[in-house]
C-alpha cells in the first residue's frame, strides 16, 4: 500500500510492522553464537505483537535461513545488520553519556528498549517519540513483563509529521543543554523535504556539544528503489511461510540531500562509516549473499553517521 501524508499504523501493519521486523532482527542477533548485542526485551515484545511469522522467527521455532534467498534483505542478513546497527547506536549512546550528556531523544522509537536496557548514568532523561498506539503498546507490554526503565523515561506520543518539537519541549526537553539524538532506520520513511525538516528541527533544538547518530544512503534515490524491489521479492518468499502483511511501497523514493553533507552545512561536525568497515571493527565479516539478478546490493551505499553540534 502506497504511503499517504496522514497514514497511521500499529505494530502489525505497514510502517509499524517494519518496527516489529527490526525487533525480530534484534532477537536473532541476541541469540547469535557471538552476539554483538543483548536485547532481552526484543523477543517478548515481538511475541506480544502477535504476528505468527515474526513470533516463530524471534523465538527460534522457525529457521531464518529457510524463509528466503538470504540476500541483503533476507532474514539472515537482517540478523547480521540488526546486530551491527544496534551495537552502533548502543555505543553511540554510551559514549554520549560518558561525555556528560544527560538528555536523550529516540526518534521513531518503535520497539526500541534502550530506556530499559542501557546503563544510563543517574540524572539521564530518555525521551521516546512515536505514534501514540506504538508508545502505548510498548509501555504496557514492558510493564506487564515487570521491566523498569534505567533512566527517567518520558514517552512523547506524537507523529513526526506533526509539531513534535513543541511536544518534546512540553515533555521537558531543555534545548539549552546538549542532547544525544538517534534517527535509526527512519530517514527513508520520510519524503525528501521532510528529511530536511527533521534535521533542521534537530539542529534548532540542539545546544553546542549535542550529538546525533543516524544513517545515510549514498545515492538515496536509486538505492530506495532497489531496497523496495528487494523487500518485495523477499516478502513474497515469506508468504510461503505464513507471512501476510503488506510491507512494500513504504519508503519514499526521489532525490534527497546527502545526510552527511547537509549536516556539515548546518553546523555539525560529522563522521561516517561504511557498514562493511563497521562490521570489521566489531570483528564481524559479513558473509557473501546472493544478489537478485540484475540488482546491485545496497550495503555499499549505507553509512552510519555520528555528528556533533559545533
HELIX and SHEET records of a PDB file:
HELIX    1   1 UNK A   14  UNK A   30  1                                  17    
HELIX    2   2 UNK A   42  UNK A   49  1                                   8    
HELIX    3   3 UNK A   52  UNK A   59  1                                   8    
HELIX    4   4 UNK A   64  UNK A   66  5                                   3    
HELIX    5   5 UNK A   75  UNK A   98  1                                  24    
HELIX    6   6 UNK A  114  UNK A  117  1                                   4    
HELIX    7   7 UNK A  132  UNK A  144  1                                  13    
HELIX    8   8 UNK A  164  UNK A  170  1                                   7    
HELIX    9   9 UNK A  187  UNK A  189  5                                   3    
HELIX   10  10 UNK A  192  UNK A  205  1                                  14    
HELIX   11  11 UNK A  220  UNK A  238  1                                  19    
HELIX   12  12 UNK A  239  UNK A  241  5                                   3    
HELIX   13  13 UNK A  259  UNK A  264  1                                   6    
HELIX   14  14 UNK A  275  UNK A  281  1                                   7    
HELIX   15  15 UNK A  299  UNK A  301  5                                   3    
SHEET    1   A 7 UNK A 152  UNK A 157  0                                        
SHEET    2   A 7 UNK A 125  UNK A 130  1                                        
SHEET    3   A 7 UNK A 103  UNK A 107  1                                        
SHEET    4   A 7 UNK A 179  UNK A 183  1                                        
SHEET    5   A 7 UNK A 211  UNK A 217  1                                        
SHEET    6   A 7 UNK A 302  UNK A 309 -1                                        
SHEET    7   A 7 UNK A 268  UNK A 274 -1                                        
END                                                                             
